[in-house]
Amino acid sequence: MILSEEKRTVKLPHNLIMENRAKLNITGVSQVDSFDEQTVVLITDMGELTVKGSNLHISQLNVDTGELNIDGSIYGLVYADSNASRGGFLTRLFK
């Protein structure tokens, strides 16, 4: 169990490689928060990343290495503010 705790504290390098707006390779992914054919929301060491597009499919996910591959028509990549707290809707509402 100590090894799994050590893995969580090690920051993975975060890179994005997009090919022709149809394939996206991402490293440094610690968690996939949600996904559907239009939106993939993932957590990286650099903050929350939202990938928007159409016909999006996760073709590969390796949680040990933090690698994620997405195929589809990609039209947007948005990082959430890294300083924002990760509270729920009510937490953000009453700030």
Backbone as a printed PyTorch tensor [residue, N CA C, xyz], in Angstrom:
tensor([[[  0.8180,  -1.1890,   0.0000],
         [  0.0000,   0.0000,   0.0000],
         [  0.8690,   1.2640,   0.0000]],

        [[  2.0610,   1.1910,   0.4890],
         [  2.9510,   2.3520,   0.4920],
         [  3.2930,   2.7570,  -0.9380]],

        [[  3.4730,   1.7860,  -1.8270],
         [  3.7900,   2.1090,  -3.2130],
         [  2.6870,   2.9090,  -3.8770]],

        [[  1.4240,   2.5680,  -3.6270],
         [  0.3350,   3.3130,  -4.2510],
         [  0.2860,   4.7470,  -3.7430]],

        [[  0.6220,   4.9620,  -2.4730],
         [  0.6620,   6.3230,  -1.9430],
         [  1.8050,   7.1060,  -2.5780]],

        [[  2.9440,   6.4430,  -2.8200],
         [  4.0660,   7.1210,  -3.4510],
         [  3.7380,   7.4870,  -4.8900]],

        [[  3.0180,   6.6350,  -5.6140],
         [  2.6320,   6.9290,  -6.9870],
         [  1.7740,   8.1820,  -7.0600]],

        [[  0.9170,   8.3870,  -6.0920],
         [  0.0260,   9.5510,  -6.1130],
         [  0.7710,  10.8520,  -5.8780]],

        [[  1.8810,  10.8250,  -5.1590],
         [  2.5960,  12.0510,  -4.8780],
         [  3.5590,  12.4290,  -5.9950]],

        [[  3.9140,  11.4960,  -6.8750],
         [  4.8210,  11.7790,  -7.9770],
         [  4.0360,  12.4590,  -9.0910]],

        [[  4.5070,  13.6490,  -9.5010],
         [  3.8390,  14.3630, -10.5760],
         [  4.3150,  13.8150, -11.9140]],

        [[  3.3540,  13.5440, -12.7820],
         [  3.6600,  13.0270, -14.1000],
         [  3.8650,  14.1870, -15.0640]],

        [[  4.7750,  14.0470, -16.0370],
         [  4.9150,  15.1230, -17.0350],
         [  3.6300,  15.2530, -17.8410]],

        [[  3.2350,  16.4790, -18.1090],
         [  1.9660,  16.7380, -18.8000],
         [  2.2560,  17.2790, -20.1940]],

        [[  1.8360,  16.5280, -21.2040],
         [  2.0190,  16.9310, -22.6020],
         [  0.7500,  16.6610, -23.3820]],

        [[  0.5450,  17.4700, -24.4200],
         [ -0.5710,  17.2890, -25.3520],
         [  0.0040,  17.2150, -26.7580]],

        [[ -0.3890,  16.1920, -27.5080],
         [ -0.0100,  16.0840, -28.9120],
         [ -1.2810,  15.8330, -29.7080]],

        [[ -1.5960,  16.7890, -30.6130],
         [ -2.7980,  16.6540, -31.4250],
         [ -2.3820,  16.4570, -32.8790]],

        [[ -3.0260,  15.4890, -33.5390],
         [ -2.7630,  15.2090, -34.9420],
         [ -4.0170,  15.5150, -35.7560]],

        [[ -3.9390,  16.5280, -36.6020],
         [ -5.0140,  16.8840, -37.5300],
         [ -6.3730,  17.0690, -36.8700]],

        [[ -6.3840,  17.5160, -35.6370],
         [ -7.6160,  17.7320, -34.8730],
         [ -8.4940,  16.4840, -34.8160]],

        [[ -7.8880,  15.3120, -35.0220],
         [ -8.6450,  14.0640, -35.0040],
         [ -8.1230,  13.0850, -33.9600]],

        [[ -6.8810,  13.2470, -33.5270],
         [ -6.2890,  12.3800, -32.5040],
         [ -5.5830,  13.2510, -31.4880]],

        [[ -5.8140,  12.9600, -30.2200],
         [ -5.1900,  13.7180, -29.1400],
         [ -4.5540,  12.7380, -28.1720]],

        [[ -3.2440,  12.8810, -27.9660],
         [ -2.5110,  12.0700, -27.0090],
         [ -2.1390,  12.9670, -25.8350]],

        [[ -2.5130,  12.5720, -24.6360],
         [ -2.2920,  13.3770, -23.4380],
         [ -1.5270,  12.5310, -22.4290]],

        [[ -0.5020,  13.1070, -21.8110],
         [  0.2000,  12.4530, -20.7130],
         [  0.0040,  13.2930, -19.4600]],

        [[  0.2160,  12.6850, -18.3140],
         [  0.0460,  13.3900, -17.0510],
         [ -1.3850,  13.3950, -16.5560]],

        [[ -2.1980,  12.4570, -17.0360],
         [ -3.5990,  12.3630, -16.6280],
         [ -3.6770,  11.5260, -15.3590]],

        [[ -4.2820,  12.0850, -14.3170],
         [ -4.4340,  11.3330, -13.0720],
         [ -5.8190,  10.7240, -12.9270]],

        [[ -6.8280,  11.2910, -13.6460],
         [ -8.1940,  10.7910, -13.5040],
         [ -9.0520,  11.3090, -14.6480]],

        [[ -9.9670,  10.4680, -15.1320],
         [-10.9930,  10.9070, -16.0760],
         [-12.2510,  11.1600, -15.2530]],

        [[-12.6830,  12.4080, -15.2210],
         [-13.8270,  12.7910, -14.3950],
         [-15.1430,  12.3910, -15.0460]],

        [[-15.3050,  12.7020, -16.3350],
         [-16.5140,  12.3250, -17.0610],
         [-16.2100,  12.3520, -18.5580]],

        [[-17.0510,  11.6410, -19.3090],
         [-16.8850,  11.6660, -20.7590],
         [-18.1690,  11.2580, -21.4580]],

        [[-18.3590,  11.8150, -22.6380],
         [-19.3910,  11.3980, -23.5670],
         [-18.8790,  11.7320, -24.9640]],

        [[-19.7280,  11.6750, -25.9730],
         [-19.2600,  11.8900, -27.3380],
         [-18.9230,  13.3500, -27.6610]],

        [[-19.3500,  14.2970, -26.8050],
         [-19.0660,  15.7100, -27.0510],
         [-18.0270,  16.2990, -26.1000]],

        [[-17.8300,  15.6980, -24.9170],
         [-16.9720,  16.2930, -23.9020],
         [-16.2360,  15.2200, -23.1140]],

        [[-14.9480,  15.4480, -22.8930],
         [-14.1540,  14.6040, -21.9980],
         [-13.5380,  15.5330, -20.9620]],

        [[-13.8050,  15.2690, -19.6840],
         [-13.2570,  16.0820, -18.5910],
         [-12.2680,  15.2190, -17.8350]],

        [[-11.0190,  15.7020, -17.7420],
         [ -9.9990,  14.9350, -17.0480],
         [ -9.2040,  15.8070, -16.0930]],

        [[ -8.5900,  15.1440, -15.1210],
         [ -7.8010,  15.8260, -14.1090],
         [ -6.3250,  15.5480, -14.3880]],

        [[ -5.5440,  16.6150, -14.4640],
         [ -4.0990,  16.5040, -14.6430],
         [ -3.4230,  17.2650, -13.5100]],

        [[ -2.1140,  17.1400, -13.4250],
         [ -1.3730,  17.9070, -12.4290],
         [ -1.3890,  19.4050, -12.7340]],

        [[ -1.7470,  19.7630, -13.9630],
         [ -1.8280,  21.1640, -14.3570],
         [ -3.2430,  21.7150, -14.2120]],

        [[ -4.1620,  20.9200, -13.7030],
         [ -5.5330,  21.3570, -13.5030],
         [ -6.5130,  20.5190, -14.2940]],

        [[ -7.7740,  20.9070, -14.2150],
         [ -8.8340,  20.2060, -14.9240],
         [ -8.8060,  20.6060, -16.3910]],

        [[ -8.8330,  19.6160, -17.2820],
         [ -8.8110,  19.8500, -18.7200],
         [-10.1020,  19.3250, -19.3220]],

        [[-10.7710,  20.1670, -20.1160],
         [-11.9850,  19.7670, -20.8170],
         [-11.6900,  19.7440, -22.3060]],

        [[-11.9480,  18.6020, -22.9290],
         [-11.7850,  18.4320, -24.3720],
         [-13.1780,  18.4160, -24.9730]],

        [[-13.4160,  19.2960, -25.9560],
         [-14.7310,  19.3700, -26.5990],
         [-14.5980,  18.9840, -28.0560]],

        [[-15.6580,  18.3460, -28.5650],
         [-15.6490,  17.9350, -29.9600],
         [-16.8940,  17.1530, -30.2900]],

        [[-16.7990,  16.3350, -31.3290],
         [-17.9060,  15.4620, -31.7110],
         [-17.3490,  14.0780, -32.0160]],

        [[-18.1650,  13.0760, -31.7590],
         [-17.7550,  11.6780, -31.9350],
         [-16.4690,  11.3400, -31.1860]],

        [[-16.3130,  11.8740, -29.9790],
         [-15.1030,  11.6210, -29.1900],
         [-15.1510,  10.2220, -28.5950]],

        [[-14.0290,   9.5380, -28.6770],
         [-13.8880,   8.1950, -28.1180],
         [-12.5360,   8.0970, -27.4280]],

        [[-12.5250,   7.5330, -26.2300],
         [-11.2640,   7.2570, -25.5470],
         [-10.7620,   5.9300, -26.0840]],

        [[ -9.6810,   5.9800, -26.8630],
         [ -9.1710,   4.7550, -27.4780],
         [ -8.1770,   4.0370, -26.5780]],

        [[ -7.5330,   4.7690, -25.6670],
         [ -6.5890,   4.1470, -24.7430],
         [ -6.5170,   4.9710, -23.4700]],

        [[ -6.4910,   4.2700, -22.3350],
         [ -6.2920,   4.9090, -21.0400],
         [ -5.4080,   3.9970, -20.2100]],

        [[ -4.2870,   4.5310, -19.7490],
         [ -3.3800,   3.7900, -18.8850],
         [ -3.1750,   4.6300, -17.6310]],

        [[ -3.8150,   4.2420, -16.5410],
         [ -3.7330,   5.0360, -15.3160],
         [ -2.3770,   4.9090, -14.6460]],

        [[ -1.6400,   3.8240, -14.9140],
         [ -0.3110,   3.6750, -14.3190],
         [  0.6790,   4.6870, -14.8800]],

        [[  0.6210,   4.9200, -16.1970],
         [  1.5430,   5.8680, -16.8230],
         [  0.9230,   7.2430, -17.0390]],

        [[ -0.4050,   7.3630, -16.8490],
         [ -1.0850,   8.6460, -17.0240],
         [ -1.3070,   9.0230, -18.4750]],

        [[ -1.3360,   8.0400, -19.3710],
         [ -1.5170,   8.3170, -20.7930],
         [ -2.9690,   8.1140, -21.2060]],

        [[ -3.4480,   9.0170, -22.0630],
         [ -4.8250,   8.9630, -22.5600],
         [ -4.8170,   9.3370, -24.0330]],

        [[ -5.5070,   8.5590, -24.8530],
         [ -5.6540,   8.8550, -26.2800],
         [ -7.1270,   9.0350, -26.5960]],

        [[ -7.4420,  10.1310, -27.2940],
         [ -8.8160,  10.4430, -27.6880],
         [ -8.8630,  10.5650, -29.1980]],

        [[ -9.8680,   9.9220, -29.8170],
         [-10.1130,  10.0340, -31.2510],
         [-11.4430,  10.7290, -31.4640]],

        [[-11.5640,  11.4590, -32.5690],
         [-12.8030,  12.1410, -32.9100],
         [-12.5050,  13.4780, -33.5490]],

        [[-13.5120,  14.3000, -33.6840],
         [-13.3490,  15.6440, -34.2300],
         [-13.2130,  16.6130, -33.0570]],

        [[-12.0030,  17.0990, -32.8140],
         [-11.6980,  17.9280, -31.6440],
         [-11.7460,  19.3970, -32.0390]],

        [[-12.5170,  20.2080, -31.2840],
         [-12.5660,  21.6300, -31.5930],
         [-12.2730,  22.5210, -30.3970]],

        [[-11.9930,  21.9560, -29.2240],
         [-11.6740,  22.8330, -28.0970],
         [-10.9690,  22.1170, -26.9720]],

        [[ -9.9990,  22.8080, -26.3710],
         [ -9.2960,  22.3590, -25.1770],
         [ -9.3270,  23.5150, -24.1880]],

        [[ -9.8740,  23.2640, -23.0010],
         [-10.0090,  24.3400, -22.0200],
         [ -9.5180,  23.8490, -20.6610]],

        [[ -8.5950,  24.6070, -20.0550],
         [ -8.1570,  24.3260, -18.6980],
         [ -8.9810,  25.1630, -17.7320]],

        [[ -9.4060,  24.5500, -16.6470],
         [-10.0920,  25.3000, -15.5920],
         [ -9.0380,  26.0850, -14.8180]],

        [[ -9.4790,  27.1270, -14.1540],
         [ -8.5820,  27.9340, -13.3330],
         [ -7.9720,  27.0510, -12.2610]],

        [[ -6.6560,  26.9530, -12.2280],
         [ -5.9970,  26.0720, -11.2600],
         [ -6.1230,  26.5890,  -9.8360]],

        [[ -6.4580,  27.8660,  -9.6540],
         [ -6.6120,  28.4230,  -8.3120],
         [ -8.0120,  28.2070,  -7.7470]],

        [[ -8.9440,  27.8090,  -8.5960],
         [-10.3170,  27.6130,  -8.1250],
         [-10.3960,  26.3570,  -7.2710]],

        [[-11.2180,  26.4160,  -6.2440],
         [-11.3860,  25.2360,  -5.3970],
         [-12.2240,  24.2150,  -6.1370]],

        [[-12.1240,  22.9770,  -5.7300],
         [-12.8470,  21.9070,  -6.3990],
         [-14.1290,  21.5600,  -5.6880]],

        [[-14.7540,  22.5200,  -5.0900],
         [-16.0020,  22.2540,  -4.3890],
         [-17.1350,  22.0290,  -5.3650]],

        [[-18.2540,  21.6530,  -4.8620],
         [-19.4230,  21.4250,  -5.6880],
         [-20.0770,  22.7210,  -6.1050]],

        [[-21.2380,  22.5880,  -6.7040],
         [-21.9690,  23.7430,  -7.2060],
         [-22.2860,  24.7340,  -6.0980]],

        [[-22.7590,  24.2550,  -4.9610],
         [-23.1200,  25.1550,  -3.8630],
         [-21.9020,  25.8690,  -3.2900]],

        [[-20.7650,  25.2000,  -3.2540],
         [-19.5440,  25.8460,  -2.7720],
         [-19.1800,  27.0130,  -3.6650]],

        [[-19.2590,  26.8070,  -4.9800],
         [-18.9280,  27.8870,  -5.9180],
         [-19.9880,  28.9820,  -5.8670]],

        [[-21.2410,  28.6340,  -5.6290],
         [-22.3300,  29.6010,  -5.5900],
         [-22.1790,  30.5740,  -4.4190]],

        [[-21.7560,  30.0750,  -3.2620],
         [-21.6870,  30.9130,  -2.0600],
         [-20.3170,  31.5140,  -1.8030]],

        [[-19.4640,  31.5810,  -2.8050],
         [-18.1510,  32.2260,  -2.6320],
         [-18.2930,  33.7130,  -2.5520]]])
